[in-house]
């Protein structure tokens, strides 16, 4: 009988330690965050400092991360969103994306400038 109880204690201890490790991993990684990032290396310095608008609200600007990384990320809630990059003198083309669930936790756009007849910022 004591051998049966001893094996049950080990199983319970393993379960508690396993649950603690999973909980610590989720806590240390910041839980589940949803990020929309814009890579503006194609537009480069022309797009640096451009306003980013998500669902009609200004959320920040495009800025380099370090010396050569032309990517800026913004944390968003799961669901469908509309993003635009606003640059003075350029037309902003809105782009719709869905994040969370089947859409995943990360959405990446490439920002480009279409000179054409008028300046236009495109997200691909």
C-alpha positions as CSV (number, residue, x, y, z in Angstrom):
1,X,0.0,0.0,0.0
2,X,2.8,2.5,0.8
3,X,4.4,1.8,-2.6
4,X,1.1,2.8,-4.3
5,X,0.9,6.0,-2.3
6,X,4.5,6.8,-3.1
7,X,4.0,6.5,-6.9
8,X,0.9,8.7,-6.6
9,X,2.9,11.3,-4.8
10,X,5.5,11.3,-7.6
11,X,2.8,11.6,-10.2
12,X,1.2,14.5,-8.3
13,X,4.6,16.2,-7.9
14,X,5.4,15.9,-11.6
15,X,2.0,17.3,-12.5
16,X,2.5,20.3,-10.2
17,X,6.0,21.0,-11.4
18,X,4.9,20.7,-15.1
19,X,2.0,23.1,-14.6
20,X,4.4,25.5,-12.8
21,X,6.9,25.3,-15.7
22,X,4.1,26.0,-18.3
23,X,2.8,28.9,-16.2
24,X,6.3,30.4,-15.9
25,X,6.9,30.0,-19.6
26,X,3.7,31.9,-20.4
27,X,4.4,34.6,-17.9
28,X,8.1,35.0,-19.0
29,X,7.1,35.3,-22.7
30,X,4.5,37.9,-21.9
31,X,1.5,35.8,-22.6
32,X,0.0,35.8,-26.0
33,X,0.5,39.2,-27.7
34,X,-0.7,40.1,-31.2
35,X,1.7,42.3,-33.2
36,X,1.4,44.1,-36.5
37,X,4.7,45.1,-37.9
38,X,5.7,47.3,-40.8
39,X,8.9,46.8,-42.6
40,X,9.7,50.1,-44.3
41,X,13.2,49.3,-45.7
42,X,11.9,49.8,-49.3
43,X,10.8,53.4,-48.5
44,X,13.8,53.9,-46.2
45,X,14.5,57.4,-44.9
46,X,11.5,58.8,-46.9
47,X,9.1,56.9,-44.6
48,X,11.0,57.2,-41.4
49,X,8.9,59.3,-39.0
50,X,5.6,58.7,-40.9
51,X,2.5,58.4,-38.7
52,X,0.8,55.0,-38.4
53,X,-2.9,54.9,-38.0
54,X,-4.8,51.7,-36.8
55,X,-8.6,51.8,-36.9
56,X,-8.6,55.6,-37.2
57,X,-6.3,56.2,-34.2
58,X,-2.7,57.4,-34.3
59,X,-0.6,54.7,-32.7
60,X,3.0,55.9,-33.4
61,X,5.5,56.5,-36.1
62,X,7.8,54.4,-38.2
63,X,11.2,54.4,-36.6
64,X,14.3,52.4,-37.0
65,X,15.3,49.7,-34.5
66,X,19.0,50.1,-34.2
67,X,21.1,51.4,-37.1
68,X,19.9,49.2,-39.9
69,X,16.6,47.5,-38.9
70,X,13.8,49.3,-40.7
71,X,10.9,47.6,-38.9
72,X,8.4,49.0,-36.4
73,X,5.9,46.9,-34.5
74,X,2.6,47.7,-32.8
75,X,0.6,45.6,-30.4
76,X,-3.0,45.2,-31.3
77,X,-6.1,43.3,-30.0
78,X,-7.2,40.2,-31.8
79,X,-9.7,40.9,-34.6
80,X,-10.0,42.8,-37.9
81,X,-8.1,46.1,-38.2
82,X,-7.4,48.8,-40.8
83,X,-3.9,50.3,-41.0
84,X,-2.6,53.3,-42.9
85,X,0.8,55.0,-43.1
86,X,0.5,58.8,-43.3
87,X,3.2,60.8,-44.8
88,X,2.8,64.5,-45.6
89,X,2.3,65.1,-49.3
90,X,1.4,61.4,-49.9
91,X,-1.9,59.6,-50.2
92,X,-2.4,56.9,-47.6
93,X,-3.7,53.5,-48.9
94,X,-5.6,51.7,-46.1
95,X,-5.0,47.9,-45.7
96,X,-7.3,45.5,-43.8
97,X,-5.9,42.6,-41.8
98,X,-7.1,40.0,-39.3
99,X,-5.0,38.9,-36.4
100,X,-5.6,36.2,-33.7
101,X,-7.2,32.8,-34.0
102,X,-6.6,31.4,-37.5
103,X,-4.9,34.7,-38.5
104,X,-2.0,34.0,-36.1
105,X,-0.2,36.4,-33.7
106,X,2.0,38.3,-36.2
107,X,1.1,40.3,-39.3
108,X,3.9,41.8,-41.4
109,X,3.5,44.5,-44.1
110,X,6.1,45.9,-46.5
111,X,5.7,49.7,-46.9
112,X,6.5,51.1,-50.3
113,X,6.2,54.4,-52.0
114,X,4.5,54.6,-55.4
115,X,5.6,57.8,-57.0
116,X,3.4,57.6,-60.1
117,X,1.5,60.8,-60.7
118,X,1.1,61.5,-57.0
119,X,3.0,60.1,-54.0
120,X,1.1,57.2,-52.5
121,X,2.2,54.9,-49.6
122,X,1.4,51.3,-50.2
123,X,1.3,48.3,-47.8
124,X,1.9,44.9,-49.3
